[in-house]
Every structure is written in structure tokens, then in C-alpha cells.
Amino acid sequence: MSRHCALFVCVCLYLSANFAGVLKTTVCGGEQNMNPLTSLGKCFVLIATNWPDGRQNWRQGAFSPGWSQAARRGARGANEAGADCGEAPPASAFAHTQHTHSRAHRLILKGEQTVEIFRGHTAKMTSTRDAALHPSGADHAALRAAAGPISSRKTPSLPEFILILSVMLLVPVQPASAHPQCLDFEPPFKPPWHLEFCTQYEQFGCCDQKMDNTIAERYWDIVEQLEVAGLELCSDMLKEVMCQECSPYAAHLYDAEDPYTPVRELPGLCFGYCSEFHGKCRHVVRYLTENQLLQDAAERDVSTFCSVVDLSDQDYCYPNVLKSSDLNSNLGQVVEDPRGCLQLCLTEVANNLRNPVLMLHSGDDTHRMFIAEQVGFVWVYLRDGSRLEQPFLDMSGEVLTTPWLGDERGFLGMAFHPKYRDNGRFFIYYSIQVNSKLEKVRISEMKVSDYDMNMADPYSERVILEIDEPAANHNGGQLLFGLDGYLYIFTGDGGKAGDPFGKYGNAQNKSALLGKVLRIDVEGSDSGGRRYGIPPGNPFLGDPDARPEVYAYGVRNMWRCSVDRGDPVSRYGRGRIFCGDVGQNRYEEIDIIVKGGNYGWRAKEGFECYDIKLCHNSSNDILPIFAYNHHVGKSVTGGSVYRGCESPNLNGLYIFGDFMSGRIMALEEDKTTGSWKERSVCMGDTKTCSFPGLINHHHKFIISFAEDEAGELYFLATAHPSATSPRGTVFKFMDPSRRAPPGKCKQKPLPVKVKGKKFPFVPRELTVLDTNEKPTRPPPRKFKLTTKAPATSSEVKATTAAASVTTRSSSALKWKSPDNKDRKNNRLKQRRKNKDPNKKEAKARAKKKTLQQKSRDQSETTSVIKSVSDKDKVKSKANQTDTDNEAPKASNSLNDNQSTQRRGNEHSSKSDLRKTV
């Protein structure tokens, strides 16, 4: 069956069913594969011939219930291709579906609203369903208004309608857009342990063991109340409805995907399931919610109730949400757009920075972040996002830089010693100029102040290495410590273009320090006057034509490198060093540094030859794991392998970017072959990133990537690449499709002693959701159940004997899970203990009981007064369970009737007793 035909009918039904009564006839006429233009022409003819009175026919009920059903199905969308292209079912088949007619009626109103929007007007429609589902104090009369008259609207002209229909037909048919979200407005997760109650969501959902146990306790409390009232338990359907809080689409089921709208108290139910629930279990509603409108709707007909709990998007109502392949095929995986691009979102972490070139942590369990600006300032950011007033380090007087766009000189690198917590040592890499002529890069050691843990000692600098720079560009700048404890230094090839220095260039000359990866031991020194030691495992110690510091060579200008922390479980990949090497004219590349490796420059650029003569002798060169041409980007910024906790789906992805194009990319390793596959990364669309605090855009010029102490991944970007422009911002990656289980990623940072002022973080970037409003609270997790089951008029006649029978049988249906018996009993006792009954009522009951005893035997007055004064006994009576209080109440009422004749004798006793109490 033609998909175009299905789309045509759906659009016609959605927008024009209220205009053309003649559409009850077969629209497709049996020609299910007809040309779309022919279908459109027929639709126009039908509408044109019936335009004047079509709307009136609908409002007068001229359309049969069968056609209402067809209209409702058609308006759901063209995904059910062909379901609406056949003949309309006979009216007799749908004579009993009153809800269907009202549902189609609402769809017509929706179509009218769409028409008015196209005409440039704003149409506001009030919803009785929202008033019932959301505890907003709406009046009960709103329910009756659901079937009230519809306000008249101006009928669009025929040309306007034809234009609208033509535009709608051009819209491509797309599957339902998945957006899993929990009631706390966060992504779902995989529970770390087995769920014992809502087992259908133990692989992926919104409940951990604690939440699962809470729902189970509420469930058994309700079952106990139903038993006391002598009602049908409806245990299966009750459990299904309550467990929808654990669904990965809980926010949609409770109409809470937008955190700035009220949250439902019951999940959205599809009409078929809702009808069955209403027929069997409508008496359960008053135990699930205290909302009077919902309770009243449950007592009315099925059409009213199901229209209240209905969802506008039928893909998300229960149980349709379980059957949709579009919503469940890739559930829990990173969202991909039609091109296969991974959709990620961001949060803003810091702003107002002048070309932030790096961000790193000190590894001392304080979880502070240190952000360095190109001009030479290093700032301390605390875990709460605030920045300290005084910089950690100020090297602006020594650093060589200019406000020129793209100037590569400045404060370029920094690394904390692996034992910084004990020795306070760190190392810096920056550009200097000597005598206003000679330019160099300097690597120095410094220490933290003895008096302030958030400030460096400005007089502690010890220069350990300086390298002459023949040009202003290609200055390298990366410093990092490997797992071996040695300091790795990444230098550029000296600048200009094509590495023109010497016969083979600096990068291939092992006697030069430029264009290299150097490895030194900062704990020692040697007899040659160096202020550092040479690790004994360096690959060229025995080569007289090579510098002993050289660990790898043949690099052009590596910008931003990182050490892989390894898989959190298997430790696979731990210690690998990834680097991005900026290319010349054609390719940018990503490399993994190996001992003694030659990375090809200037013989090769990427996988291709750059210098033809040198390229013939480059068979042993280390090839990059990935390279891309300059159609994608022109200046790679190396990144990191994600090993954090908050976004499990990103584990193992190497994420990097390009400075010039602003593109973010990722590489995924095939562990069997060792090869790497590119995975494009893009910012999620509005729906994907519809979580509080998330953004889906960033500045173009990506300067650096960073990890915090917990392994979460960030990148630093600016809108204006000048060393003096305060347009730099730090962004944090976030996967909106899946998060870690609650509590798994909690950190316990050591306290930070702050001596100066702090500036709180004020975000500047526009979030996907409006931040001016506070999110509504999710539905209550625990309900305060009444001592006595809510009674209807038919239940008031229950006798004392019936109450005692149900009380005795209530214990038989309590949860008997062998694995959690003790835990459940403890939880129930704790909850009952925490219930705070009204003290006045408790005392009144005690007085009443005492007076009854006193009326039977006046000689026992002293003992009665003693029992009343015993507060502990009174409290224990007040804290009895709901079922325990039921029988005493019945017996007390009988005793009251028997003692009515003796109340005249009790008046004086009451006065004495009240004084005693």
C-alpha cells in the first residue's frame, strides 16, 4: 500500500474531516497505489463540493462513530501506513465506542488550531484533562465541561486550506522520536542490582533498588487497604500502573518531559487498556491519588475517565510505549541522527576566559580545576563552580604573547607532579623573548605556597629546560606525566611551513629537541649540567647522533595530548598516550605515542607523502590511527578517551575536535583488530537535550580538551581566538540517552581552605529549557494512607463482623518474598512508626475508653486514672496498624450505644478525669 496514500488520508482526516462530510466514502477508492497528485485532486474536489456545510454536519453528529474511529486512527500519523486507506468500517462495528467519537472531536479542534496558527493567530485551548491529572485545585465542574459546546471559529477560506494541505503533504514521514527521561528530569539508567518488584525494568529504566522497594511497600499497603474494604484487589493491573514510575519513558507517561509543567498523578493509559482498567479496577483510583477530580472521573463513565488519563501522543501511552519499535530498538544507546551522528549535549562550566588553553586537576582529591589563560593566568575553580578571586599563578609579566588572532605563543602547558598532594610541585611550559629578539620556550618547576593551598609561590620557579624557537608558530606546549612517573614534553618543529630547517628538517633530526616527544626524570640531574635526569629506558641513549631526552620523533606540532586511564573494570588501554598532530596543507592526524617511534613528518602528512624524496625511506614510520583532510577541518585539537562515570555509553570513545571548523569527532576502537573507526559527534536537537541545564551549542574555536579528577570530559572553546578576548567558555559533555545509577558517581572531595573571596558561577549560554522557572516536583513517592479505607455509599453498611473477618484475613496477602521478608517488615514498621497521629484524637480515644470502663465499675476509678496518665501506653495504642484499629473502633461504637443510659452518671467523672489528664 502506498505510503503517500496513507499520508494523504492522515492529513485530510486531521485537517479537513470537520469540513467535508462526504469523506465518509472511500477516499482511496480501492486505488491504493494511485498517484499522490490524483489523491490530492480527489481530496480537493470532495472538500470543495462540501465546504459550506461540512463543519456543521460534524457538530450536529452527522458523522458515524465508525468514521470517528477512522478519523482518530488517521490523525495518529502516517507511521501506520495503509491503516486508513481502506473503506471506513461500518457504523455498527463502533456503535459502542463513545470515547472514539469524543477523541475524534478533540482531533478536529486540534486541526482548527493548526489552521489558525498558519493564518498568523494564536489559538489558546484549555484542557479539562490537565485540570484533573494535575493537582491544581481545578473545580469539579470542569469535568462536565468536557462535553460542552465548542466556541465558534472563523472558517478558513478554500484557497487557504488548499495551501495548508499542500504544505503538510510535503512534510516527510518520520518515526516517533525517542526521548527517554525519568521523573527527576534525568536520563534512565541500568540498575546495578536485580529489581524484585518492577522486574520488567531491571535492565534499563528509572528505578534502583531503593525506589523499587518503595513502590513495593506502597503497593502492599494499597492491597491491604483493599482487603479491609472488601474490594477486588486488581493486583496485576495495579502493579503495572504503579511500576510505570520505573519506565525509561516515565516523564512522558506522566506528562513531565517538560519540567516546567505540572506532573500527572497517574500515568497516561491507552484507551484499550484504560477501558479494561476502568471496568475492573476503577475503585483503586482513590487509593492511588488524593486528587478529587481523578477520583470523581473514575466513578463516571469510561469515556470521561479515559479522556482524562489519555495522552496526546499515543506512542507514549501505556502499553503502546512497550510495543513501539522506534522507541525501544536502541533504548539506552547514544542517540544517532539519520546520518549516524552521535547526539550529545553540553553543560556550561566556566566562562569569561581569555583564550583558555588548558584545564587540569591536581590529583589531590580536592576536585579543584585549574584553568590557564594564554596570557599567563591560572585560575582555581571549586567543585561548586565558583572561582577564587586571586589567581593560582600569574605569569603574565613573563609570558610572550600578543592580541593577534591565532597567535600560538603564550602560556601553553602545565602538569602537576603525581605526588603533588605531598610535595606541592608542578611544571609549566610557556613562550619567552630574550633581549627583545630571541624567542624560546621554557619549561620550569614551581611549588605551591606554604601559606595558601590555592596560590603558587611566585618565587619558587626553577628553570629546567629552554629551547630556541626559530619562528613564532609551531611551539608545541603539552606537558604530562606518564604512568611511569616521567615528564613528557611535546615540542613543535620550529615553525614556518614544511619544516625547512636543515637537510631533513628538525622533526627527523634526532639531535634537535624540536619536533619531538621528550621524556625526562624530574627527580634527578646528571653530570652534564642538566637540571633533570634521563630515564634509563629512553630509546636513543646509545645513539651518539641523538639527544638522550628524545622518546619519539617525526612530529610536526602536537597540540593536546592525554593519557588513557584505562577501562574502569578491565583496565584495558591504561597508560596509552594519544596526541593530535596539526597538519600542513592536507591532513590532520591522531597518533598513539610509542617508544622510539618515527611519526613521519616531514616525509609524510597523515597517510600520504609530503616530501617525495624522504617518503621513499619511510617504511618503518608509525602511521596515525586516524587522519582527516582539510575539507573536514584544518587544525586538530587532541582530546581524551572517556573513562568517566556519569555517561557509561561514552566509555572507550576517544573524543577530539578541530580548532578551525569547530567540529567534534570521536574514534571507537575495534579491540580484535586494533583499528579505529570514526564516529561523528553532533549536538543533540532540542528534544534530545530537553533536560534542565543542558545546551546544544558551543563556540566555534575549540582550543583544548580536559578531564576532571573523576574522569568526566570537557572542552574549552572561544568565540574570538585572541589572547585578550574574554570570550572563552568551558563545556562539559553529557550523554542524554543514559546515565549512571543514582549514587554511583558520588565523590567525597577533601575540604578546600579558601582565604579570599569567591565568585559564584553565572551561566551565560542559553539552555534548551528556560531556566527562569523552577521545575515542578515529581509525583509524591509516598502516600499518607488513611487509617480507614475510603468508603463509598455502598460500603457504609459494612457490619462489625465483616470488618473483623477482613481484618483476620488481611495478613494472608502481605508480601512474602523470602529474600526480603525481614527488610520489608522493618520498612513497614518504620513507616508506621513515623506516622504522626493527631495527639488530640489519641487522647480523646483514651478518655472514651476510660469512661466506658468507669461506667461499668465506679470502684476502679483510681486504676482508670493511672492508665490515662500512662503516656507510653497511649502512644503505643495510637501507633497501631490500620487493620488493628478497625476492630476496636467497631467495638467502641457498640459500647457507646450500651452506655448511653448511664451518661448522666459520668458527667462528674469526666470533670475529674480531665483535670487528672
WOQUI-V410827 format. One record per helix or strand of 3 or more residues. SS is the DSSP state (alpha for helix, beta for strand). FROM is the first residue (numbers start at 1). LEN is the number of residues. If there is no record, write none. Layout:
# WOQUI-V410827
{{SS:FROM:LEN} {SS:FROM:LEN}}
This chain:
# WOQUI-V410827
{{alpha:3:14} {alpha:21:4} {alpha:36:24} {alpha:65:11} {alpha:91:4} {alpha:98:21} {alpha:128:6} {alpha:141:7} {alpha:158:13} {alpha:199:3} {alpha:209:21} {alpha:235:12} {alpha:250:4} {alpha:271:18} {alpha:292:8} {alpha:302:7} {alpha:320:4} {alpha:325:4} {beta:342:12} {beta:356:6} {beta:369:5} {beta:377:5} {beta:411:6} {alpha:420:4} {beta:425:10} {beta:438:11} {beta:462:8} {beta:478:4} {beta:487:4} {beta:516:6} {beta:550:4} {beta:558:6} {beta:577:5} {beta:587:6} {alpha:612:4} {beta:626:4} {beta:636:6} {alpha:648:3} {beta:654:5} {beta:664:7} {beta:675:9} {beta:701:7} {beta:713:6} {beta:728:7} {alpha:800:14} {alpha:821:14} {alpha:839:18} {alpha:858:12} {alpha:871:8} {alpha:882:17} {alpha:900:6} {alpha:907:10}}
